């Protein structure tokens, strides 16, 4: 396998930190970049993040923020929007919409027995068949086996705690102050937009590189 795979957690419009992290990992033309979704919203410039992703030939996965914007564009139902969506909607250019519409749900590297996804998977079901609302939004699994947000089921276990592989899963979506590494998964959303870090996970060496957020962009 030529070059490295560099997976980066939720960027959320933090284009300067994205550029800082690409410099810190010493991104090279032979490397492949996998962005774990939620490129947009919260930070200062979603469009510049998309530009950088495009410039570096990234595989950019669908996150719940992109999914929500795409659903609004289709339905025009403003009740589904959240804080900050309107600003992003006003800025996105036609080529940005094309980029969002082409985002895959998952990316697999079979030779590394590894799958990349934004949110996560329901344990016990084939990961390839799980739909967008599940794989982009799952944080925890409740007592009835349903995927939920942490805020809606605070006593439920993280889906990753129940995931026994294979494959090994690299994911974002659930912001934490630290990398969440288990035997069969690693969560690398380290809350950049909230003033945390932007994290890269480099394969096959399984090394982490982080840059600190320049400031807190989102409460």
C-alpha positions in Angstrom: 0.0 0.0 0.0 1.5 3.3 -1.1 1.3 6.3 1.3 -0.6 6.6 4.5 -4.2 6.9 5.3 -4.9 10.0 7.4 -8.3 10.1 9.1 -9.4 13.4 10.6 -12.3 13.9 13.0 -15.1 16.5 12.9 -13.7 19.8 11.5 -16.8 21.9 11.8 -15.7 24.8 9.7 -12.3 25.2 11.5 -10.3 25.7 8.3 -7.2 27.1 10.0 -6.9 24.1 12.3 -7.5 21.8 9.4 -4.6 23.5 7.5 -2.5 23.3 10.7 -3.2 19.6 11.1 -2.3 18.9 7.4 1.0 20.6 8.0 1.6 18.8 11.3 1.1 15.3 9.7 3.3 16.4 6.8 0.7 15.4 4.2 2.2 14.1 1.1 0.8 13.4 -2.4 0.9 9.6 -1.9 -1.2 9.9 1.3 -5.0 9.4 1.3 -7.2 11.7 3.4 -10.4 10.4 5.0 -12.6 13.1 6.7 -15.1 11.6 9.2 -18.0 14.0 8.4 -19.3 17.2 9.9 -17.0 19.4 7.8 -19.5 22.2 8.1 -21.2 24.5 10.7 -20.1 25.9 14.1 -16.6 27.1 13.0 -15.7 30.2 10.9 -15.7 28.9 7.3 -17.4 25.7 6.1 -16.7 26.6 2.5 -12.9 26.9 3.0 -12.9 23.5 4.7 -14.7 22.0 1.7 -12.1 23.7 -0.6 -9.2 22.2 1.4 -10.9 18.8 1.3 -11.3 19.0 -2.5 -7.7 20.3 -3.0 -6.3 17.3 -1.1 -8.5 14.7 -2.8 -10.2 13.7 0.5 -12.8 11.0 0.9 -15.3 13.0 2.9 -17.9 11.0 4.7 -21.5 12.2 5.3 -22.0 13.6 8.8 -25.3 14.4 10.6 -24.7 18.1 9.9 -24.4 17.6 6.1 -27.3 15.2 6.2 -29.5 17.9 7.9 -28.6 20.5 5.4 -29.2 18.2 2.5 -32.6 17.2 3.9 -33.6 20.8 4.3 -32.5 21.5 0.7 -34.9 18.7 -0.4 -37.8 19.4 1.9 -37.5 23.2 2.7 -38.8 22.4 6.2 -37.2 25.0 8.4 -38.4 23.2 11.6 -35.5 20.7 11.1 -32.8 23.4 11.2 -30.6 24.1 14.2 -28.5 27.0 15.3 -25.9 28.0 12.7 -27.5 26.1 9.8 -29.0 29.3 8.3 -25.6 30.9 8.1 -24.0 27.9 6.4 -27.0 27.6 4.0 -26.5 31.2 3.0 -22.8 30.6 2.2 -22.7 27.3 0.4 -22.0 27.5 -3.3 -23.3 25.2 -6.0 -20.0 23.2 -6.1 -20.3 22.8 -2.3 -23.8 21.2 -2.6 -22.4 18.9 -5.2 -19.6 17.9 -2.9 -22.1 17.2 0.0 -24.4 15.2 -2.2 -21.6 12.9 -3.3 -20.5 12.1 0.3 -20.5 8.3 1.0 -21.7 6.9 4.3 -18.7 4.8 5.0 -15.2 4.1 3.7 -13.6 0.6 4.0 -10.0 -0.4 3.8 -10.3 -4.2 3.7 -6.5 -4.9 3.8 -6.5 -3.0 7.2 -9.7 -4.6 8.4 -10.9 -1.0 9.0 -14.1 0.9 8.3 -14.5 4.7 8.7 -17.8 6.3 9.5 -19.2 9.5 11.0 -21.3 8.4 14.0 -21.2 4.6 14.5 -23.0 1.4 14.0 -25.6 -0.7 15.8 -23.7 -3.8 17.2 -25.1 -7.1 16.0 -26.2 -5.9 12.6 -24.3 -5.9 9.3 -22.6 -2.5 9.2 -22.9 -2.3 5.4 -26.7 -2.2 5.6 -27.2 0.4 8.3 -29.0 3.5 7.0 -27.8 7.2 7.1 -29.9 8.2 10.1 -28.2 5.4 12.2 -24.6 5.7 11.0 -24.5 9.5 11.1 -26.2 10.1 14.4 -25.6 7.1 16.7 -23.8 7.9 20.0 -25.2 5.4 22.5 -27.4 2.3 22.4 -30.3 2.2 24.8 -31.7 -0.7 26.8 -34.0 -1.6 23.9 -31.1 -1.7 21.4 -32.0 1.5 19.7 -29.4 4.1 18.6 -29.7 7.3 20.5 -28.0 10.6 21.3 -26.1 10.9 24.5 -28.3 13.7 25.7 -31.5 11.7 25.1 -30.3 8.6 26.9 -27.6 9.6 29.4 -27.5 6.2 31.1 -27.0 4.3 27.9 -23.6 2.8 26.9 -21.6 4.2 24.0 -22.2 2.1 20.9 -18.4 1.5 20.7 -18.5 -0.2 24.1 -20.7 -2.8 22.6 -18.9 -3.2 19.3 -16.7 -6.3 19.3 -15.6 -6.2 15.6 -14.4 -7.0 13.2 -13.9 -4.6 11.5 -12.0 -2.0 13.4 -14.0 1.3 13.3 -12.7 4.8 13.1 -15.4 7.4 13.9 -16.2 10.9 15.0 -19.5 12.6 15.9 -19.3 12.1 19.7 -17.1 15.0 21.0 -14.8 14.1 23.9 -11.9 15.9 25.6 -9.7 12.8 24.8 -9.4 10.2 22.1 -11.6 7.2 22.9 -9.6 4.1 21.9 -10.9 0.6 22.5 -9.9 -2.8 21.0 -12.2 -2.5 18.0 -12.7 1.2 17.6 -11.4 4.7 18.0 -13.3 7.9 18.4 -11.4 11.0 17.3 -13.9 13.8 17.6 -12.0 15.9 20.2 -14.2 18.9 20.1 -12.2 21.3 17.9 -15.0 23.8 17.4 -15.6 23.8 21.2 -12.0 24.8 21.8 -10.5 21.3 22.1 -8.3 19.7 19.5 -8.5 18.5 15.9 -7.2 14.9 15.7 -5.7 12.8 13.0 -5.3 9.0 13.2 -2.6 7.8 10.8 -2.7 4.3 9.4 -1.2 1.8 9.1 1.0 3.0 12.0 -1.9 3.8 14.2 -0.4 7.1 15.3 -2.3 10.2 16.5 -1.4 13.8 15.7 -3.4 16.7 17.2 -3.5 20.5 16.9 -5.1 22.7 19.5 -8.1 24.9 18.4 -7.0 28.5 18.0 -10.0 29.5 20.0 -13.5 28.3 21.0 -16.0 28.9 18.2 -19.1 27.1 19.5 -20.5 27.1 23.1 
